[in-house]
Amino acid sequence: MVGYVLIHRDIMDWEWYQSPNVSRLYFHLIFKVNFKDKKWQGHLVERGQLITSNNHLATELKLSVQVIRTALQKLHEGGYIKIKATNRFTLITLINYDKFQSSKAENNKPVINQVTIKKHTSNNQITTTKESNKENKTNKKTIDDRRERFKKQVFKHSQYEIKVLESFYDYWSELNSDKSEMRYETERFFEIKKRLKKWLANERTNKIENKSKTELLTNR
């Protein structure tokens, strides 16, 4: 296996960085997943995906199957991987793989004749406009689907008050300037359960501070 992977220093702030089994498995998956789409026995294994099994991972990392199973579960629950198991194999997908592993390369750029460019400018503009409109519609549908999934993931934490969940969702689902990503999607790691706990603690702190300011003004 040749090539390299990109790992940012902020991985050191990751919740599982100091867990030897979980972090070791995660790095192993980063090294093993496809860097481009491939077919395996009739199955399309996309970039950022890997077909394997718990037994195979245990053999590769010299860990027990139970340790592998537990580590995979933690990565799955944290939103770092997706797992699709069949009776033959397990398909693992690294979440947001393209965000930290760039696949862009400028190779073999074609040389385009200027006469050809002038001849087809009008047709190209029409085609580009159509493609752009189609892409915008697709992107809007995609972002709407992602926002709906994120909302369901947030509101399943019913132990919190609705107001807390609504304010949390409104903040983290806010779109960037080009309407392509939500705020939470720009985070390197994002575990809803832990973020909600911190969000609630901050809200309580703000309420206490606001109450103290009000009482101070009233008592003057």
C-alpha positions as a printed Julia matrix, in Angstrom:
220×3 Matrix{Float64}:
   0.0     0.0     0.0
   1.49    3.36   -1.08
   0.66    7.02   -0.6
  -0.11    9.04    2.5
  -3.01   10.36    4.57
  -3.6    13.79    6.12
  -4.12   14.06    9.87
  -4.56   17.5    11.43
  -3.04   18.34   14.81
  -6.5    19.01   16.25
  -6.92   15.22   16.38
  -5.15   15.57   19.73
  -8.3    17.24   21.1
 -10.45   14.31   19.99
 -12.4    12.61   22.78
 -10.92    9.17   21.97
  -7.35   10.27   21.25
  -6.07    8.86   24.56
  -8.02    5.63   24.24
  -5.43    3.27   22.73
  -7.87    0.78   21.22
 -10.4     3.26   19.79
  -7.82    5.7    18.39
  -5.67    2.89   16.99
  -8.66    1.38   15.2
  -9.74    4.77   13.84
  -6.27    5.51   12.43
  -6.16    1.99   10.99
  -9.45    2.64    9.19
  -8.14    5.94    7.81
  -5.15    4.08    6.37
  -7.22    1.18    4.99
 -10.29    2.8     3.38
 -10.4     3.35   -0.38
  -8.98    6.64   -1.63
 -11.06    6.18   -4.8
 -14.14    4.17   -5.78
 -13.51    0.48   -6.49
 -15.56   -2.63   -7.11
 -15.19   -5.73   -4.94
 -17.03   -8.91   -5.92
 -19.86   -6.97   -7.54
 -20.09   -4.38   -4.74
 -19.15   -0.73   -5.25
 -16.86    0.34   -2.41
 -16.7     4.12   -2.53
 -13.94    6.51   -1.53
 -13.72    6.55    2.27
 -15.22    3.04    2.58
 -13.79   -0.34    3.52
 -15.13   -3.88    3.33
 -13.82   -5.94    6.24
 -14.98   -7.92    9.28
 -14.47   -7.83   13.03
 -12.33  -10.95   12.84
 -10.17   -9.5    10.09
  -9.65   -6.22   11.98
  -8.82   -8.16   15.14
  -6.17  -10.14   13.26
  -4.66   -7.05   11.64
  -4.43   -5.1    14.9
  -3.72   -8.12   17.12
  -6.69   -7.3    19.35
  -9.61   -9.42   20.49
 -12.85   -9.43   18.5
 -14.68   -8.03   21.54
 -12.27   -5.09   21.75
 -12.81   -4.38   18.04
 -16.58   -4.63   18.43
 -16.57   -2.2    21.37
 -14.27    0.28   19.6
 -16.41    0.21   16.44
 -19.53    0.83   18.52
 -17.95    3.89   20.15
 -16.88    5.3    16.79
 -20.35    4.63   15.38
 -22.19    6.23   18.3
 -19.88    9.24   18.15
 -20.75    9.82   14.5
 -17.26    9.11   13.17
 -18.15    6.03   11.11
 -21.14    4.26    9.61
 -21.41    0.48    9.8
 -23.42   -1.72    7.44
 -23.17   -5.4     8.34
 -24.21   -8.35    6.16
 -23.89  -12.1     6.65
 -20.68  -12.02    4.55
 -18.86   -8.8     5.47
 -19.01   -5.4     7.15
 -18.98   -2.15    5.15
 -17.45    0.73    7.12
 -17.74    4.34    5.97
 -15.64    7.15    7.45
 -17.83   10.21    8.02
 -16.64   13.44    6.33
 -13.66   11.64    4.8
 -13.32   14.2     2.01
 -13.11   17.05    4.51
  -9.76   15.9     5.83
  -8.45   13.89    2.88
  -8.24   16.01   -0.28
  -8.6    14.16   -3.57
  -8.1    17.15   -5.89
  -5.17   17.01   -8.27
  -4.36   18.86  -11.47
  -3.07   16.27  -13.9
  -3.04   16.13  -17.69
  -4.85   19.41  -18.33
  -6.13   19.45  -21.92
  -4.93   22.23  -24.23
  -8.0    23.88  -25.77
  -7.8    25.65  -29.12
  -8.93   29.31  -28.91
 -10.97   28.99  -32.15
 -12.91   26.13  -30.65
 -13.59   28.19  -27.54
 -15.03   31.11  -29.54
 -17.13   28.8   -31.67
 -18.8    27.1   -28.74
 -19.03   29.97  -26.23
 -22.77   30.53  -26.64
 -23.67   26.86  -26.41
 -21.41   26.44  -23.4
 -23.05   29.36  -21.59
 -26.51   27.87  -22.1
 -25.35   24.43  -21.01
 -23.54   25.85  -17.97
 -26.64   27.78  -16.88
 -28.81   24.67  -17.13
 -26.28   22.59  -15.24
 -25.93   25.28  -12.6
 -29.7    25.45  -12.04
 -29.88   21.68  -11.82
 -26.97   21.6    -9.37
 -28.58   24.29   -7.2
 -31.79   22.27   -6.97
 -29.86   19.13   -6.1
 -27.81   20.95   -3.46
 -30.94   22.43   -1.89
 -32.57   19.0    -1.68
 -29.39   17.54   -0.2
 -29.04   20.24    2.47
 -32.74   19.96    3.33
 -32.36   16.2     3.79
 -29.27   16.66    5.96
 -30.99   19.28    8.1
 -33.96   16.98    8.61
 -31.67   14.1     9.64
 -29.77   16.37   12.02
 -33.04   17.6    13.54
 -34.19   14.03   14.21
 -30.85   13.21   15.82
 -31.12   16.25   18.09
 -34.76   15.84   19.1
 -34.41   12.16   19.99
 -32.69   13.39   23.17
 -36.09   13.86   24.79
 -34.63   14.17   28.29
 -34.0    17.84   27.48
 -36.69   20.53   27.32
 -38.03   21.39   23.87
 -36.75   24.97   24.18
 -33.23   23.69   24.79
 -33.38   21.35   21.8
 -34.84   24.07   19.56
 -32.19   26.64   20.46
 -29.45   24.01   20.05
 -30.77   22.93   16.64
 -31.31   26.5    15.4
 -27.74   27.44   16.23
 -25.94   24.37   14.88
 -28.09   24.03   11.73
 -27.38   27.59   10.57
 -26.08   27.57    6.99
 -22.85   29.14    5.8
 -22.76   31.98    3.26
 -23.09   29.75    0.2
 -25.83   27.59    1.79
 -23.8    24.4     1.37
 -23.01   23.42    4.97
 -24.53   23.66    8.41
 -22.51   25.07   11.28
 -22.06   21.68   12.96
 -20.74   20.15    9.71
 -17.73   22.48    9.81
 -16.64   20.98   13.13
 -13.9    18.32   13.0
 -15.67   16.28   15.69
 -19.26   16.68   16.82
 -20.97   14.42   19.35
 -24.56   15.6    19.89
 -24.91   14.05   23.35
 -21.86   15.85   24.77
 -22.61   19.09   22.94
 -26.15   19.14   24.34
 -24.88   18.62   27.87
 -22.48   21.54   27.48
 -25.18   23.65   25.8
 -27.55   23.14   28.76
 -24.79   24.02   31.24
 -24.08   27.25   29.35
 -27.78   28.17   29.26
 -28.06   27.69   33.02
 -24.96   29.81   33.58
 -26.39   32.58   31.39
 -29.7    32.51   33.27
 -27.93   32.82   36.62
 -25.78   35.7    35.34
 -28.8    37.51   33.87
 -30.75   37.04   37.09
 -27.88   38.46   39.13
 -27.64   41.5    36.85
 -31.4    42.09   37.13
 -31.33   41.87   40.92
 -28.35   44.22   41.04
 -30.17   46.82   38.95
 -33.38   46.42   40.99
 -31.6    46.88   44.32
 -29.92   50.14   43.34
